[in-house]
């Protein structure tokens, strides 16, 4: 009898069970992320590749910020036990908690990146020297990396928007390995989009966010230790 109780208690805690729990969580979070961002993504598919549509594309991408934030929250708070998984409930809670804080950071970031992208696609009309294009590209890449840190912080912690922005800038250089990890993911996304299909990063969003979460563990640990009560 006691052996049966012990066996039941251990069910769902083995390596295979943890792997199955992770896969189940990733698939569920991926589906919910696409669902939450679907209005904007569907509209984005209808916009043409004309650079003049960049502002419209930015508006279409607005729902993606809260969707990504909720996904990070759900992945961070995921259950490890196969018998106790609630990824959909956790995702919904993350969206309720983080939708507005994430949007306060996501919207200005999108606007800033849109200005950079619009300038680069119309660069010949600006009359600026060529090195300005390189500078704008570097600033754009740096802004994306700052955004990755800001997304992690706003998804897992309840800071004021300006404090999250400052911390994200601080960690950009403080934890270079984490920033490098985010940069490698951005390169992977850009390469898969350019070489394969624009839909691939969206379909692999949950695994990519899980990788970002793992590489951000030093940032999360320092924030918990030094910047939370």
C-alpha positions in Angstrom: 0.0 0.0 0.0 2.8 2.4 1.0 4.7 1.5 -2.2 1.6 2.5 -4.2 1.3 5.8 -2.4 5.0 6.5 -3.1 4.6 5.7 -6.8 1.6 8.0 -7.1 3.4 10.8 -5.4 6.3 10.5 -7.8 4.2 10.5 -10.9 4.8 13.5 -13.1 8.1 14.4 -11.4 10.5 12.4 -13.6 12.7 13.7 -16.4 10.3 12.6 -19.2 7.3 14.1 -17.3 9.1 17.4 -16.9 9.9 17.4 -20.6 6.3 16.7 -21.4 5.2 19.4 -19.1 7.5 21.9 -20.8 6.3 20.9 -24.3 2.7 21.2 -23.2 3.3 24.6 -21.7 5.2 25.9 -24.8 2.5 24.7 -27.2 -0.3 26.2 -25.1 1.5 29.5 -24.6 2.3 29.7 -28.3 -1.3 29.2 -29.2 -2.5 31.8 -26.7 0.2 34.3 -27.8 -0.9 34.0 -31.5 -4.5 34.3 -30.4 -3.9 37.5 -28.3 -1.8 39.1 -31.1 -4.0 37.8 -34.0 -6.0 41.0 -34.7 -2.8 42.9 -35.4 -1.0 40.0 -37.1 -4.0 39.5 -39.4 -4.1 43.2 -40.3 -0.3 43.1 -40.9 -0.7 40.4 -43.5 -3.0 42.7 -45.4 -0.6 45.6 -45.5 1.8 45.7 -48.4 5.6 45.7 -48.2 5.7 49.4 -49.2 7.8 51.5 -46.8 5.0 54.0 -46.7 3.0 51.4 -44.7 5.5 51.3 -41.9 3.4 53.4 -39.5 0.4 51.2 -40.2 2.5 48.1 -39.6 3.6 49.6 -36.2 -0.1 50.0 -35.2 -0.8 46.4 -36.2 2.1 45.2 -34.0 0.7 47.0 -30.8 -1.2 43.9 -29.5 2.0 41.9 -29.8 3.7 43.6 -26.8 1.1 42.5 -24.2 0.9 39.1 -25.8 4.7 38.6 -25.5 4.7 39.9 -21.9 1.9 37.5 -20.9 3.9 34.7 -22.6 7.0 35.5 -20.6 5.0 35.6 -17.4 3.4 32.2 -18.1 6.8 30.6 -19.0 8.4 32.0 -15.9 5.7 30.8 -13.7 5.2 27.5 -15.5 4.4 24.3 -13.6 7.1 21.6 -13.6 4.8 18.8 -12.5 2.8 17.1 -15.3 -0.1 16.5 -13.0 -0.4 20.2 -12.1 -0.3 22.3 -15.2 -2.3 25.5 -15.8 -0.5 27.4 -18.6 -3.7 28.9 -20.0 -4.8 30.2 -16.6 -1.3 31.6 -16.0 -1.1 33.2 -19.4 -4.5 34.9 -18.8 -3.3 36.2 -15.4 -0.1 37.5 -17.0 -2.0 39.3 -19.7 -4.3 41.0 -17.1 -1.4 42.1 -14.9 1.0 43.2 -17.7 -1.0 44.3 -20.7 -1.0 48.0 -19.8 2.5 48.2 -18.3 3.9 46.4 -21.3 2.0 48.7 -23.7 3.4 51.8 -22.0 6.9 50.6 -23.0 6.0 48.7 -26.3 4.2 51.6 -27.9 7.0 54.2 -27.6 9.6 51.5 -28.7 7.5 50.7 -31.8 7.2 54.4 -32.6 10.9 55.0 -32.3 11.8 52.0 -34.4 9.3 53.1 -37.0 11.0 56.5 -37.2 14.4 54.7 -37.7 13.0 52.3 -40.3 11.2 55.0 -42.2 14.3 57.1 -42.3 16.5 54.2 -43.5 14.0 53.2 -46.2 14.0 56.8 -47.4 17.6 57.6 -46.7 18.5 58.8 -50.2 16.0 61.6 -49.8 17.4 62.8 -46.5 20.7 64.1 -48.0 22.6 62.8 -44.9 26.1 61.2 -45.2 26.2 57.4 -45.4 27.6 57.0 -41.9 24.3 58.3 -40.6 22.6 55.1 -41.9 25.1 53.0 -40.0 24.6 55.0 -36.9 20.8 54.7 -37.2 21.1 50.9 -37.7 23.2 50.6 -34.5 20.7 52.8 -32.5 17.9 50.6 -33.8 19.7 47.4 -32.8 20.4 48.9 -29.4 16.8 49.9 -29.0 15.7 46.3 -29.7 18.1 44.9 -27.1 16.9 47.5 -24.5 13.4 46.4 -25.4 14.2 42.8 -24.7 15.4 43.7 -21.2 12.4 46.0 -20.6 10.0 43.2 -21.7 11.5 40.8 -19.2 11.4 43.3 -16.4 7.9 44.5 -17.0 6.6 40.9 -17.4 8.0 39.7 -14.1 8.1 42.8 -11.9 5.7 45.6 -10.9 7.9 48.6 -11.4 6.9 52.0 -12.6 7.3 52.5 -16.3 10.2 54.9 -16.0 12.0 52.7 -13.4 11.6 49.7 -15.8 13.1 51.8 -18.6 16.1 52.9 -16.5 16.7 49.3 -15.2 16.6 48.0 -18.8 19.2 50.5 -19.8 21.3 49.7 -16.8 21.2 45.9 -17.5 22.0 46.5 -21.2 25.7 46.9 -20.2 25.7 45.4 -16.7 24.9 41.9 -18.0 26.6 41.8 -21.4 26.2 38.0 -21.7 22.4 38.4 -21.3 22.4 41.2 -23.9 24.5 39.1 -26.2 22.0 36.2 -25.8 19.2 38.6 -26.7 21.2 39.8 -29.7 21.7 36.2 -31.0 18.0 35.6 -30.8 17.3 38.8 -32.8 19.8 37.7 -35.4 18.1 34.3 -35.6 14.7 35.9 -36.0 16.0 38.3 -38.7 17.8 35.5 -40.6 14.8 33.1 -40.5 12.5 35.9 -41.6 14.8 36.9 -44.5 15.7 33.4 -45.6 12.6 31.4 -44.9 9.3 33.1 -44.1 8.0 36.0 -42.0 5.6 33.6 -40.2 8.4 31.4 -38.7 9.4 33.7 -35.8 5.7 34.0 -34.9 5.3 30.2 -35.0 8.4 29.8 -32.8 7.7 32.7 -30.5 7.3 30.6 -27.3 10.6 28.7 -27.7 12.4 31.9 -28.5 10.9 33.6 -25.4 11.8 30.6 -23.3 15.4 31.0 -24.5 15.4 34.7 -23.7 14.0 33.9 -20.3 16.8 31.4 -19.6 19.5 33.8 -20.8 18.0 36.5 -18.6 18.3 34.6 -15.3 21.2 36.8 -14.0 19.1 39.9 -14.7 16.1 38.4 -12.9 18.2 37.2 -10.0 19.8 40.6 -9.5 16.5 42.5 -9.8 14.9 40.2 -7.2 17.9 40.7 -4.8 18.7 44.4 -5.2 15.6 46.1 -6.6 12.6 44.5 -4.9 11.6 44.7 -1.3 
